[in-house]
Amino acid sequence: MPGSNSVLKEGIIAGVIGAMTVAVWFLIVDSIATHAFYTPNMLGAGVASVLGGAALPGMFWNVAVYTVFHFAAFCAAGTLLAWIFHRAETEPSVLVIFVLLFIIFELGAIGLVALLAEAGMKALAWYQIAAGNVLASVAMGWYLWKAHPALRSELENAIEGEG
């Protein structure tokens, strides 16, 4: 099994892929609604208020706060996913963790949006954020799946009861 440097590198790459996927998704959705950067602006204000900060002056700071939070969260999730993929190469049953992690991640993201909506961000559509997270999860999973070609045969063995 590759070392922790490989897990960290793959995790950060997967996290950046996921974060960029969501950022592009928000940009598309917000641009269609003719309000570019609306979602990260609102989420940034919400993150600042949840973390106990005062409202930030202007859209730039809200978007900056959200971007830092967004990329950090996705890099952490990507690193955990990379670790799971590395472990699954030797223990295919670990893929169950992957499925559970996906469900927990989605529920957590939707819960965060609901929390932010309660903090005054009622204009955010939870389904748009959930769709962005699904797109990011697929993009991150695709990257990690391609990075671990041996996992296919291990998964087949696990499904057949040989692993």
C-alpha positions in Angstrom: 0.0 0.0 0.0 1.4 3.4 -0.9 2.5 5.7 1.9 0.6 8.4 3.6 2.1 11.0 1.3 0.3 9.3 -1.6 -3.0 9.3 0.4 -2.6 13.0 1.3 -1.6 13.9 -2.3 -4.6 12.0 -3.8 -6.9 13.4 -1.1 -6.0 17.0 -1.8 -6.3 16.4 -5.6 -9.7 14.8 -5.1 -10.7 17.6 -2.7 -9.8 20.3 -5.2 -11.6 18.4 -7.9 -14.7 18.2 -5.7 -14.5 21.9 -4.6 -14.0 23.1 -8.1 -17.0 21.0 -9.3 -19.2 22.6 -6.7 -17.8 26.1 -7.4 -18.5 25.8 -11.1 -22.0 24.4 -10.4 -22.8 27.3 -8.1 -21.4 29.8 -10.8 -23.6 28.2 -13.5 -26.8 28.1 -11.3 -26.2 31.6 -10.0 -25.4 33.0 -13.5 -28.5 31.5 -14.9 -30.5 33.3 -12.2 -28.5 36.5 -13.1 -26.9 36.6 -9.6 -23.3 35.5 -10.0 -21.6 34.5 -6.7 -24.9 34.7 -4.8 -24.7 31.2 -3.3 -21.0 31.5 -2.1 -21.8 35.0 -0.8 -24.8 33.8 1.2 -23.0 30.7 2.4 -19.9 32.8 3.4 -22.1 35.1 5.5 -23.8 32.0 7.0 -20.4 30.4 7.8 -19.2 33.6 9.4 -22.3 33.9 11.6 -22.3 30.2 12.6 -18.6 30.5 13.6 -19.5 33.5 15.8 -18.2 36.2 13.5 -20.0 39.4 12.7 -21.4 40.0 9.3 -18.6 40.7 6.9 -18.5 43.9 4.9 -19.2 43.1 1.3 -19.5 40.2 -1.1 -15.8 39.7 -1.6 -15.2 38.8 2.1 -18.2 36.5 2.3 -17.0 34.7 -0.9 -13.4 34.5 0.4 -14.5 33.0 3.8 -16.7 30.5 2.1 -14.0 29.6 -0.5 -11.5 28.9 2.3 -14.0 26.8 4.3 -15.2 25.1 1.1 -11.8 24.0 -0.1 -10.6 23.0 3.4 -13.7 20.8 3.9 -13.4 19.2 0.5 -9.7 18.5 0.9 -10.4 16.9 4.3 -13.2 14.8 2.7 -10.9 13.9 -0.2 -8.2 12.8 2.1 -10.5 10.5 3.9 -11.8 9.1 0.6 -8.3 8.5 -0.6 -7.5 6.6 2.6 -10.6 4.5 2.1 -9.6 3.7 -1.5 -6.1 2.8 -0.4 -7.4 0.5 2.3 -10.0 -1.0 -0.1 -7.2 -2.3 -2.3 -6.2 -4.8 0.4 -9.6 -5.0 2.2 -12.4 -4.6 -0.3 -15.0 -4.7 2.5 -13.8 -1.2 3.4 -15.9 0.0 0.4 -18.9 -0.2 2.6 -17.3 2.7 4.5 -17.2 4.6 1.2 -21.0 4.2 0.8 -21.7 5.2 4.4 -19.3 8.2 4.1 -21.1 9.4 1.0 -24.5 9.2 2.7 -23.2 10.9 5.8 -21.4 13.6 3.7 -24.6 14.3 1.8 -26.8 14.4 4.9 -24.2 16.7 6.7 -24.1 19.1 3.7 -27.9 19.3 3.6 -27.9 19.7 7.4 -25.4 22.6 7.1 -27.5 24.3 4.5 -30.6 23.8 6.7 -28.6 25.4 9.6 -27.6 28.3 7.4 -31.2 28.7 6.2 -32.2 29.0 9.9 -29.5 31.7 10.3 -31.3 33.8 7.7 -30.2 32.2 4.3 -33.7 31.1 3.4 -33.2 32.0 -0.3 -30.7 29.1 -0.7 -32.2 26.0 -2.5 -31.1 22.9 -0.6 -31.6 20.8 -3.7 -29.2 22.9 -5.8 -26.5 22.4 -3.1 -27.3 18.7 -2.8 -27.0 18.4 -6.6 -23.6 20.2 -6.5 -22.4 17.8 -3.8 -23.6 14.7 -5.8 -21.7 16.1 -8.8 -18.6 16.7 -6.7 -18.8 13.2 -5.2 -19.0 11.6 -8.6 -16.0 13.6 -9.8 -14.0 12.8 -6.8 -15.0 9.1 -6.9 -14.1 8.9 -10.6 -10.7 10.4 -10.0 -9.9 8.0 -7.2 -11.4 5.0 -9.1 -9.0 5.8 -12.0 -6.1 6.2 -9.6 -6.8 2.7 -8.2 -7.3 0.3 -11.2 -6.6 -2.8 -9.1 -9.7 -2.0 -7.0 -12.0 -3.3 -9.8 -10.9 -6.9 -9.4 -10.8 -6.6 -5.6 -14.4 -5.3 -5.7 -15.5 -8.2 -7.9 -13.9 -10.6 -5.5 -15.6 -9.0 -2.6 -19.0 -9.1 -4.3 -18.5 -12.8 -5.2 -17.5 -13.5 -1.6 -13.9 -14.3 -2.4 -12.3 -11.3 -0.7 
